[in-house]
Amino acid sequence: MRTTERTPPAARYPELIRDASLVWLASGVVGVSFGAISVTGGLPAWVPVVMSLVVYAGAAQFSAVGVLLAGGGPVAAAATGLLLNTRTAAYSLAVADTIGRGRLARLLGAHLVTDETVAFALAQPDPARRRAAFWISGLGLFTVWNAGVLAGALAGSALGDTGTYGLDAAFPAVLVALVLPALRTDSAVRRSALLGAALALAVTPAVPAGVPVLAALAGLALYGGRKGGTA
């Protein structure tokens, strides 16, 4: 039993690496795009690289860089990024027990909380697999994202916008695949997801990119209400 506990999660759950690699691939593609867009827009190559290491929030990074390239100041860019990244507060609550109880684990784990790592972890059937999935996907995603940003920043305008190849659809497609099992088995999750999707679609034409995701979190209220009513 002790030998099993000391075995690294990657060795105990090799299938998690296989599944997480799809997310890593999508992350790398988007990271290359972010680095290239930032540099071709006029920012020094170190800006997207440092931002990815310190901030590490894809949608918020794109929005912050968009503000900077449009002539906005650092304060406006930071405020935009903070607004779009507030959804991770709810994500952190969802995986608080999964991350671990140590200070170092919580500090590092909080930095790795993203849409993808949370979805991948919560899709697992038991606590041990959820913890392994979080750390495997989180550490891998952080590494690949930053490597992609660095490559895009160094390549600059030679790559152009990877969105023109339709590769920007890889991320949402992977996320849908991760949540499908929960949608099939839990009717409360389905109702919450439908409400969140409807709200996000309704506000999309009127708000900046990333804000619809925040609106979709309102669907959690329906899920919480149903769970509370059945308790």
C-alpha positions in Angstrom: 0.0 0.0 0.0 2.8 2.4 0.9 4.6 1.6 -2.4 1.4 2.5 -4.3 1.1 5.8 -2.4 4.7 6.7 -3.2 4.3 6.0 -6.8 4.0 9.2 -8.9 0.4 9.9 -10.1 1.6 9.8 -13.7 2.8 6.2 -13.3 -0.4 5.1 -11.5 -2.7 6.7 -14.0 -1.0 6.7 -17.4 -4.4 7.0 -19.1 -4.8 10.5 -17.6 -1.6 11.6 -19.4 -3.1 10.3 -22.7 -6.4 12.1 -22.1 -4.7 15.3 -20.8 -2.4 15.4 -23.9 -5.4 16.5 -26.0 -5.8 19.6 -23.7 -2.1 20.2 -23.8 -2.1 20.2 -27.6 -4.9 22.7 -27.8 -3.2 24.8 -25.2 0.1 24.9 -27.1 -1.6 26.0 -30.3 -3.4 28.8 -28.5 -0.2 29.8 -26.7 1.7 30.1 -30.0 -1.1 32.3 -31.3 -1.0 34.5 -28.2 2.8 35.0 -28.4 2.7 35.7 -32.1 -0.2 38.2 -31.8 1.4 40.0 -29.0 4.7 40.5 -30.8 3.3 41.3 -34.2 1.0 43.9 -32.5 4.1 45.7 -31.3 4.8 44.4 -27.8 8.3 43.2 -26.8 8.8 39.5 -26.8 9.3 39.4 -23.1 5.9 40.8 -22.3 3.7 37.8 -23.3 6.4 35.4 -21.9 6.4 37.0 -18.4 2.7 37.5 -18.4 2.1 33.8 -19.2 4.4 32.7 -16.3 3.0 35.2 -13.7 -0.6 35.7 -14.7 -1.3 32.4 -16.5 -4.8 33.0 -17.7 -5.5 32.6 -21.4 -8.6 34.6 -22.0 -7.5 37.3 -19.5 -4.1 37.5 -21.2 -5.7 38.0 -24.6 -8.0 40.7 -23.3 -5.2 42.5 -21.5 -3.0 42.5 -24.5 -5.9 43.7 -26.6 -6.3 46.7 -24.3 -2.5 47.5 -24.5 -2.4 47.2 -28.2 -5.5 49.5 -28.5 -3.6 52.2 -26.6 -4.9 51.5 -23.1 -2.7 51.8 -20.1 -1.4 49.0 -17.8 -4.1 49.7 -15.2 -6.9 49.3 -17.7 -5.3 46.1 -19.0 -4.9 44.7 -15.5 -8.5 45.6 -14.6 -9.8 43.8 -17.7 -7.8 40.7 -16.9 -9.0 40.6 -13.3 -12.6 41.0 -14.3 -12.4 38.1 -16.8 -10.5 35.9 -14.4 -13.0 36.2 -11.5 -14.6 33.0 -12.5 -11.6 31.1 -11.2 -12.8 32.0 -7.7 -15.7 29.6 -8.1 -13.4 27.1 -9.7 -11.1 27.2 -6.7 -14.0 26.4 -4.4 -14.9 23.4 -6.5 -11.4 21.8 -6.3 -10.3 23.1 -2.9 -10.2 19.6 -1.4 -8.7 18.1 -4.5 -5.6 20.4 -4.5 -4.5 19.4 -1.1 -4.1 20.9 2.4 -0.5 22.0 2.5 0.4 25.6 2.0 2.7 24.9 -0.9 0.2 22.7 -2.6 -2.5 25.3 -2.2 -0.3 28.1 -3.5 0.9 26.2 -6.5 -2.5 24.6 -7.1 -4.3 28.0 -7.1 -1.9 29.2 -9.8 -2.8 26.1 -11.9 -6.6 26.5 -11.6 -8.0 27.0 -15.1 -11.2 26.0 -17.0 -9.4 22.9 -18.4 -7.7 21.6 -15.2 -11.0 21.9 -13.2 -13.1 20.3 -15.9 -10.6 17.5 -16.2 -10.4 16.9 -12.5 -14.1 17.0 -11.8 -14.7 14.5 -14.6 -13.0 11.8 -12.6 -15.0 9.3 -10.6 -13.1 9.3 -7.2 -11.0 11.6 -5.1 -7.7 10.0 -5.8 -8.1 10.2 -9.6 -9.4 13.8 -9.3 -6.3 14.8 -7.4 -4.0 13.0 -9.9 -5.9 14.5 -12.9 -5.7 18.0 -11.5 -1.9 17.9 -11.0 -1.1 16.0 -14.2 -3.2 18.2 -16.4 -2.3 21.4 -14.5 1.5 21.0 -14.6 1.4 19.8 -18.1 -0.8 22.6 -19.3 1.3 25.2 -17.6 4.5 23.8 -19.3 3.0 23.5 -22.7 1.2 26.9 -22.6 4.4 28.7 -21.7 6.5 26.8 -24.2 3.9 27.7 -26.9 3.9 31.4 -25.9 7.7 31.5 -26.1 7.7 29.8 -29.5 5.0 32.2 -30.8 6.8 35.3 -29.4 10.1 34.2 -31.0 8.5 33.3 -34.3 6.5 36.6 -34.4 4.9 37.5 -37.7 6.2 34.4 -39.5 3.2 32.4 -38.0 0.4 34.9 -38.3 -2.9 34.2 -36.4 -3.4 30.5 -35.9 -7.1 31.2 -35.6 -7.2 31.5 -39.4 -6.6 27.7 -39.6 -9.6 27.0 -37.3 -7.3 25.7 -34.6 -8.9 28.1 -32.1 -11.9 25.7 -31.9 -9.7 23.0 -30.4 -10.0 24.3 -26.8 -13.8 24.5 -26.6 -14.1 21.1 -28.3 -11.9 19.5 -25.7 -13.8 21.1 -22.9 -17.1 19.8 -24.2 -15.7 16.3 -24.4 -14.6 16.6 -20.8 -18.0 17.6 -19.4 -20.1 15.2 -21.5 -20.0 12.4 -18.9 -21.4 14.6 -16.2 -24.0 16.0 -18.5 -25.2 12.5 -19.3 -25.5 11.2 -15.7 -26.7 14.2 -13.7 -29.9 16.0 -14.7 -29.2 18.9 -12.3 -25.9 19.5 -14.1 -27.6 19.4 -17.5 -30.2 22.0 -16.4 -27.5 24.3 -15.0 -25.4 23.9 -18.1 -28.3 24.8 -20.4 -29.1 27.9 -18.3 -25.5 29.0 -18.3 -25.2 28.4 -22.1 -28.4 30.4 -22.7 -27.2 33.3 -20.6 -23.8 33.3 -22.3 -25.3 33.3 -25.8 -27.7 36.1 -24.8 -25.0 38.5 -23.6 -22.3 37.6 -26.2 -23.3 40.4 -28.7 -23.2 43.1 -26.1 -20.2 42.4 -23.9 -16.4 41.9 -24.3 -14.9 38.5 -24.9 -14.7 36.5 -21.7 -17.6 38.2 -19.9 -20.2 35.6 -21.3 -18.3 32.9 -19.3 -18.9 34.9 -16.1 -22.6 35.2 -17.0 -22.7 31.4 -17.5 -21.7 30.9 -13.9 -25.2 32.0 -12.9 -26.3 28.5 -13.9 -24.6 27.3 -10.7 -27.4 29.0 -8.8 -29.9 26.6 -10.3 -27.7 23.6 -9.5 -27.2 24.7 -5.9 -30.9 25.3 -5.5 -31.8 21.8 -6.8 -29.1 20.2 -4.6 -30.3 22.1 -1.6 -33.9 21.2 -2.3 -33.2 17.5 -2.5 -31.0 17.3 0.5 
